[in-house]
């Protein structure tokens, strides 16, 4: 009789403990970071406001008072995805295209921590503070939204997300503020390695997808940076460059239009879908 009572009790405790740490293998999570083009240049068109598949989720990395979103919680991924007041970004149609191309049992979640106008140095965990200290006030004010440390906010949110699903990739769109910086690939490599280490991830399971600046065919103000971005796979074997060719842009030749973000985000997703197929 005693044995019969103990075993169910032990089993119940085991289930409780294991359930507390259970991951949903069908919940694919992607981390997004960068500057203004990943943040989302202001502008959300009517066609982007319609119902979003609930299989596409976003974890708020800051509070969104008007949308009723609290930091660290999941919501249906209706734009804006980075911070209140931002616009459409590549992550929007990355996620929408993924859920459309994946089996119905798969959910997709994104976490977007981006700061318009920042150099890649903002995400260097050991030296970001010296960069922030010498930055203009407008950038410092944006960084305050992440308690002064966007890299750590991304890591903290990712750790929360790992309790719910599996991190499958990292998306980056940054480079305008580092235009012509030949050390950029090495700097990105350092950040990528830190993310993998801090989140206990393996590079082979978490590719890095990096979008080009506004392309030369659109008169891109920082189109030269694309020649440096093209070298990234030589430094990071799991990096993949996403073309911006033909993606429409604003008059500043720095930011994509909503249509440009749709096209670019779809290309991120198409690359990721191919990578996911190869893993099977």
C-alpha positions as CSV (number, residue, x, y, z in Angstrom):
1,X,0.0,0.0,0.0
2,X,2.8,2.4,0.9
3,X,4.6,1.8,-2.4
4,X,1.4,2.4,-4.3
5,X,1.0,5.8,-2.6
6,X,4.6,6.9,-3.0
7,X,5.0,6.2,-6.7
8,X,2.1,8.4,-7.9
9,X,3.4,11.2,-5.5
10,X,6.9,11.0,-6.9
11,X,5.6,10.9,-10.4
12,X,3.5,13.9,-9.8
13,X,6.4,15.9,-8.5
14,X,8.5,14.8,-11.4
15,X,5.9,15.9,-13.9
16,X,5.5,19.2,-12.1
17,X,9.2,19.9,-12.2
18,X,9.7,18.8,-15.7
19,X,6.6,20.7,-16.8
20,X,8.0,23.9,-15.3
21,X,11.0,23.7,-17.7
22,X,9.2,22.3,-20.7
23,X,9.9,23.8,-24.1
24,X,7.5,23.7,-27.0
25,X,9.6,22.3,-29.8
26,X,7.0,23.6,-32.3
27,X,7.5,27.2,-31.2
28,X,10.3,28.7,-33.3
29,X,11.9,31.8,-31.8
30,X,14.0,34.4,-33.6
31,X,16.1,37.3,-32.2
32,X,16.2,40.5,-34.1
33,X,18.6,43.5,-33.5
34,X,20.1,46.4,-35.4
35,X,19.4,50.0,-36.1
36,X,16.5,52.0,-37.7
37,X,15.7,49.7,-40.5
38,X,15.3,46.8,-38.1
39,X,13.5,49.0,-35.6
40,X,11.0,50.0,-38.2
41,X,11.0,53.4,-40.0
42,X,7.7,55.1,-39.2
43,X,4.9,54.1,-41.5
44,X,2.4,51.3,-41.3
45,X,0.1,51.0,-44.3
46,X,-3.5,49.8,-44.2
47,X,-2.7,46.4,-45.7
48,X,-0.3,45.7,-42.8
49,X,-2.9,46.4,-40.1
50,X,-5.3,43.5,-41.0
51,X,-5.6,40.3,-39.0
52,X,-2.2,38.7,-38.3
53,X,-2.1,34.9,-37.9
54,X,-2.0,34.1,-34.2
55,X,0.7,31.6,-34.8
56,X,3.0,34.6,-35.3
57,X,3.9,36.1,-31.9
58,X,6.1,38.8,-30.6
59,X,7.6,39.2,-27.1
60,X,7.5,42.8,-26.1
61,X,11.0,44.0,-25.2
62,X,9.6,47.2,-23.7
63,X,6.2,48.2,-22.4
64,X,3.7,49.2,-25.1
65,X,1.1,51.2,-23.0
66,X,-1.2,52.1,-25.9
67,X,-1.3,48.5,-27.2
68,X,-1.6,47.1,-23.7
69,X,1.6,45.1,-24.0
70,X,3.9,44.4,-21.1
71,X,7.6,43.7,-21.4
72,X,8.5,40.0,-21.4
73,X,5.1,38.7,-22.5
74,X,3.9,37.3,-25.8
75,X,1.3,38.9,-28.1
76,X,0.0,38.4,-31.6
77,X,2.7,40.1,-33.8
78,X,0.8,43.2,-35.0
79,X,3.1,46.1,-35.9
80,X,4.9,47.9,-34.4
81,X,7.1,45.1,-33.1
82,X,10.1,46.9,-31.7
83,X,8.9,49.9,-29.6
84,X,5.8,52.1,-29.6
85,X,5.8,54.7,-32.4
86,X,7.9,52.6,-34.7
87,X,6.8,51.4,-38.1
88,X,6.8,48.3,-40.2
89,X,10.1,46.4,-40.1
90,X,11.6,43.3,-41.8
91,X,10.6,41.1,-38.9
92,X,6.9,41.7,-39.8
93,X,6.9,39.9,-43.1
94,X,9.7,37.6,-42.0
95,X,7.2,36.1,-39.4
96,X,4.2,36.3,-41.6
97,X,6.0,34.5,-44.5
98,X,7.4,31.8,-42.1
99,X,4.0,30.8,-40.6
100,X,2.5,30.7,-44.1
101,X,5.3,28.3,-45.3
102,X,5.6,26.1,-42.2
103,X,3.3,23.3,-41.0
104,X,0.2,24.5,-39.1
105,X,1.5,23.1,-35.8
106,X,4.5,25.5,-35.9
107,X,4.3,28.9,-34.2
108,X,6.8,31.6,-34.8
109,X,8.0,34.2,-32.2
110,X,10.2,37.2,-32.6
111,X,12.0,39.5,-30.1
112,X,13.2,42.8,-31.6
113,X,15.7,45.0,-29.8
114,X,16.9,47.8,-32.1
115,X,18.1,51.4,-31.8
116,X,17.9,53.8,-34.7
117,X,21.2,55.5,-35.6
118,X,23.3,53.2,-33.4
119,X,26.7,51.8,-34.4
120,X,27.2,48.0,-34.0
121,X,29.3,48.9,-30.9
122,X,26.1,49.4,-29.0
123,X,25.7,45.6,-28.8
124,X,29.3,44.8,-27.7
125,X,28.6,43.6,-24.2
126,X,32.0,44.5,-22.7
127,X,32.5,48.0,-24.2
128,X,29.0,49.3,-25.0
129,X,29.0,51.8,-22.1
130,X,32.0,53.8,-23.5
131,X,30.1,54.1,-26.8
132,X,26.8,55.2,-25.1
133,X,28.7,57.8,-22.9
134,X,30.0,59.5,-26.1
135,X,26.7,59.3,-28.0
136,X,24.3,62.2,-28.6
137,X,21.4,62.7,-26.2
138,X,18.8,61.4,-28.7
139,X,20.5,58.0,-28.8
140,X,21.0,58.0,-25.0
141,X,17.2,58.6,-24.6
142,X,16.4,55.6,-26.8
143,X,18.9,53.4,-25.0
144,X,17.1,54.3,-21.7
145,X,14.1,52.3,-23.0
146,X,16.3,49.2,-22.5
147,X,17.6,50.2,-19.1
148,X,20.8,51.5,-20.7
149,X,21.9,48.1,-22.2
150,X,20.1,46.9,-25.3
151,X,22.3,43.8,-25.6
152,X,21.4,42.7,-22.1
153,X,17.7,43.3,-22.7
154,X,17.9,41.1,-25.8
155,X,19.6,38.3,-23.7
156,X,17.1,38.7,-20.8
157,X,14.1,38.5,-23.2
158,X,15.7,35.5,-25.0
159,X,16.2,33.6,-21.8
160,X,12.5,34.1,-21.0
161,X,11.5,33.0,-24.5
162,X,13.6,29.8,-24.2
163,X,11.3,28.6,-21.5
164,X,8.5,28.6,-24.1
165,X,10.2,27.6,-27.3
166,X,13.4,27.0,-29.2
167,X,15.6,29.8,-30.6
168,X,16.1,29.0,-34.3
169,X,17.9,32.0,-35.7
170,X,19.1,35.6,-35.3
171,X,18.3,38.4,-37.7
172,X,20.5,41.5,-38.0
173,X,20.0,44.7,-40.0
174,X,22.7,47.3,-39.1
175,X,25.5,49.0,-40.9
176,X,24.5,52.5,-42.0
177,X,26.2,54.0,-39.0
178,X,29.3,51.8,-39.6
179,X,29.4,52.5,-43.3
180,X,32.9,51.6,-44.6
181,X,34.0,50.0,-41.4
182,X,36.3,47.1,-42.5
183,X,36.2,45.7,-38.9
184,X,32.4,45.4,-38.9
185,X,32.4,41.6,-39.7
186,X,34.7,41.0,-36.7
187,X,32.6,43.1,-34.5
188,X,29.4,41.3,-35.5
189,X,31.2,38.0,-35.0
190,X,32.0,39.0,-31.4
191,X,28.4,39.9,-30.7
192,X,27.2,36.7,-32.3
193,X,29.5,34.5,-30.2
194,X,28.5,36.3,-27.1
195,X,24.8,35.7,-27.8
196,X,25.5,32.0,-28.4
197,X,27.5,31.7,-25.2
198,X,25.1,33.7,-23.0
199,X,22.1,31.8,-24.3
200,X,23.8,28.4,-24.4
201,X,23.2,28.0,-28.1
202,X,25.2,26.3,-30.9
203,X,26.0,28.2,-34.1
204,X,25.0,25.2,-36.3
205,X,21.5,25.4,-34.9
206,X,21.2,29.2,-34.9
207,X,22.2,30.8,-38.2
208,X,22.7,34.6,-38.5
209,X,20.7,36.3,-41.3
210,X,22.0,39.7,-42.2
211,X,20.2,42.2,-44.5
212,X,21.9,44.5,-47.0
213,X,21.7,48.3,-46.7
214,X,19.7,50.1,-49.4
215,X,21.0,48.7,-52.6
216,X,23.1,50.5,-55.2
217,X,20.2,50.0,-57.7
218,X,18.1,52.3,-55.5
219,X,20.9,54.9,-55.1
220,X,21.6,53.7,-51.5
221,X,23.5,56.3,-49.5
222,X,25.4,53.4,-47.7
223,X,25.5,50.9,-50.6
224,X,29.2,50.6,-50.2
225,X,28.6,48.8,-46.9
226,X,27.1,45.9,-48.8
227,X,30.6,45.0,-50.1
228,X,31.6,44.6,-46.5
229,X,28.5,42.7,-45.5
230,X,29.2,40.3,-48.4
231,X,32.4,39.3,-46.6
232,X,30.6,38.3,-43.4
233,X,30.1,34.6,-44.3
234,X,33.9,34.4,-44.6
235,X,34.1,35.3,-40.9
236,X,30.9,33.6,-39.7
237,X,30.3,30.3,-41.5
238,X,26.7,30.3,-40.4
239,X,25.9,33.8,-41.7
240,X,23.7,34.4,-44.7
241,X,23.3,37.7,-46.5
242,X,19.9,38.9,-47.5
243,X,19.8,40.9,-50.7
244,X,18.0,44.3,-50.8
245,X,18.1,44.6,-54.5
246,X,15.0,46.1,-55.9
247,X,13.5,47.0,-52.5
248,X,11.9,50.4,-52.7
249,X,13.2,53.2,-50.4
250,X,12.4,56.6,-49.1
251,X,14.0,59.8,-50.5
252,X,16.7,59.7,-47.9
253,X,18.1,56.6,-49.6
254,X,18.7,55.1,-46.2
255,X,15.4,53.7,-45.2
256,X,13.1,51.3,-46.9
257,X,9.4,52.0,-47.6
258,X,6.8,49.7,-46.2
259,X,6.9,47.8,-49.5
260,X,10.6,47.6,-49.2
261,X,10.3,46.1,-45.7
262,X,7.7,43.6,-47.0
263,X,10.1,42.5,-49.7
264,X,13.1,42.3,-47.5
265,X,11.3,40.5,-44.7
266,X,10.0,38.0,-47.1
267,X,13.6,37.3,-48.3
268,X,14.8,36.8,-44.8
269,X,12.0,34.2,-44.4
270,X,12.6,32.5,-47.7
271,X,16.3,32.0,-46.6
272,X,15.2,30.7,-43.2
273,X,12.7,28.3,-44.7
274,X,15.4,26.8,-46.9
275,X,17.8,26.4,-43.9
276,X,15.0,24.8,-41.8
277,X,14.4,22.3,-44.6
278,X,18.1,21.3,-44.7
279,X,18.1,20.6,-41.0
280,X,15.4,17.9,-41.3
